[in-house]
């Protein structure tokens, strides 16, 4: 299995949902599996993300648009994902790095997003879909 760290602007990164009601996703990098996202059920669900032999947890903050991200085996968050109603989402790491998560164009139809560094450099384009 490839690692998500192999992703770049020239690669196609796709998140494939197993079915309409499924909570499990596969991350495909140029058609090859490079990671998984498994959402648990519950009142305050968490996701376990795995790629390249590494694992993280993603937890929703109750009554908030924020997601906390941490390394598996640790309770300390390493990043916060803050989604806004209007405008790009932001991922802020505890070491001060900041990334933007947005649609590639203002009126994009579908589930395509771009991750950019704070200077506007495009790092990866991400498309979400589910198997048919």
C-alpha positions as CSV (number, residue, x, y, z in Angstrom):
1,X,0.0,0.0,0.0
2,X,1.3,3.4,-1.0
3,X,1.6,6.2,1.6
4,X,-0.4,9.4,1.6
5,X,2.9,11.3,1.8
6,X,3.5,10.3,-1.9
7,X,0.6,12.7,-2.9
8,X,1.4,15.9,-4.8
9,X,-0.3,18.3,-7.2
10,X,0.2,15.9,-10.1
11,X,-1.5,13.0,-8.4
12,X,-5.1,12.1,-8.2
13,X,-6.4,11.6,-4.7
14,X,-9.8,10.1,-4.4
15,X,-11.9,9.2,-1.3
16,X,-14.2,6.2,-2.2
17,X,-17.1,5.4,0.1
18,X,-18.1,1.7,0.0
19,X,-21.9,2.5,-0.3
20,X,-24.5,5.1,0.4
21,X,-24.9,4.2,4.1
22,X,-21.3,3.1,4.7
23,X,-19.1,4.9,7.2
24,X,-15.9,3.4,5.8
25,X,-13.7,5.1,3.1
26,X,-10.7,4.1,1.1
27,X,-8.2,6.7,0.0
28,X,-6.9,6.0,-3.5
29,X,-3.8,7.7,-4.9
30,X,-3.7,7.4,-8.7
31,X,-6.0,4.4,-8.4
32,X,-4.0,2.6,-5.8
33,X,-5.1,2.3,-2.2
34,X,-3.0,4.5,0.1
35,X,-5.2,4.8,3.3
36,X,-8.5,4.2,5.1
37,X,-10.9,6.3,7.1
38,X,-13.2,4.4,9.4
39,X,-15.9,6.4,11.2
40,X,-17.3,4.8,14.4
41,X,-21.0,5.1,15.3
42,X,-22.1,6.9,18.4
43,X,-23.2,10.2,19.9
44,X,-19.8,11.7,19.5
45,X,-18.2,9.6,16.8
46,X,-14.5,9.4,16.0
47,X,-12.6,8.4,12.9
48,X,-9.5,6.3,12.7
49,X,-7.3,7.2,9.7
50,X,-4.5,5.0,8.5
51,X,-1.9,5.4,5.9
52,X,1.7,4.2,5.4
53,X,1.7,2.2,8.7
54,X,0.7,5.3,10.7
55,X,-2.6,6.0,12.4
56,X,-4.5,9.0,13.7
57,X,-7.8,9.7,15.3
58,X,-10.2,12.5,14.2
59,X,-12.9,13.6,16.7
60,X,-15.8,16.0,16.3
61,X,-16.2,18.6,19.0
62,X,-19.7,18.4,20.3
63,X,-21.9,21.3,19.0
64,X,-19.0,22.7,16.9
65,X,-17.7,22.7,13.4
66,X,-14.2,21.8,14.6
67,X,-12.5,18.4,14.3
68,X,-9.6,17.5,16.5
69,X,-6.8,15.4,15.0
70,X,-4.3,13.4,17.1
71,X,-1.8,10.5,16.8
72,X,-3.1,7.1,17.7
73,X,-2.2,6.1,21.2
74,X,-2.1,9.8,22.4
75,X,-4.9,12.0,23.7
76,X,-3.2,15.2,22.8
77,X,-4.4,16.8,19.5
78,X,-1.8,17.7,17.0
79,X,-4.1,19.7,14.7
80,X,-7.6,21.3,14.5
81,X,-9.7,21.3,11.4
82,X,-12.2,24.2,11.4
83,X,-14.9,24.2,8.8
84,X,-16.7,27.4,8.0
85,X,-20.2,27.9,6.5
86,X,-18.7,30.4,4.0
87,X,-15.1,30.4,2.8
88,X,-12.3,27.9,3.0
89,X,-11.8,25.5,6.0
90,X,-8.5,25.7,7.9
91,X,-6.2,23.1,9.4
92,X,-4.1,24.5,12.1
93,X,-1.2,22.4,13.6
94,X,0.1,22.8,17.1
95,X,3.5,23.9,15.7
96,X,1.9,26.9,14.0
97,X,1.6,25.5,10.4
98,X,-1.7,26.4,8.7
99,X,-3.3,24.9,5.6
100,X,-6.5,25.8,3.7
101,X,-9.1,23.3,2.5
102,X,-11.4,24.8,-0.2
103,X,-13.1,24.1,-3.5
104,X,-10.9,24.7,-6.6
105,X,-13.2,27.3,-8.1
106,X,-16.0,29.4,-6.6
107,X,-18.9,27.5,-8.1
108,X,-17.6,23.9,-8.3
109,X,-20.2,21.2,-8.7
110,X,-19.4,17.9,-7.0
111,X,-17.1,16.9,-4.2
112,X,-13.7,18.2,-5.3
113,X,-11.5,20.1,-2.8
114,X,-7.9,21.5,-2.8
115,X,-5.5,21.7,0.1
116,X,-3.2,24.7,0.0
117,X,-0.2,25.9,2.1
118,X,-0.6,29.3,3.8
119,X,1.2,31.0,0.8
120,X,-1.5,29.7,-1.7
121,X,0.7,26.8,-3.0
122,X,-1.6,23.9,-4.1
123,X,-0.5,20.7,-2.4
124,X,-3.2,18.2,-3.4
125,X,-6.6,18.0,-5.1
126,X,-9.0,15.7,-3.5
127,X,-12.2,14.1,-4.9
128,X,-14.8,12.3,-2.8
129,X,-17.1,9.7,-4.3
130,X,-18.8,6.4,-3.5
131,X,-18.8,3.1,-5.4
132,X,-21.6,2.4,-7.8
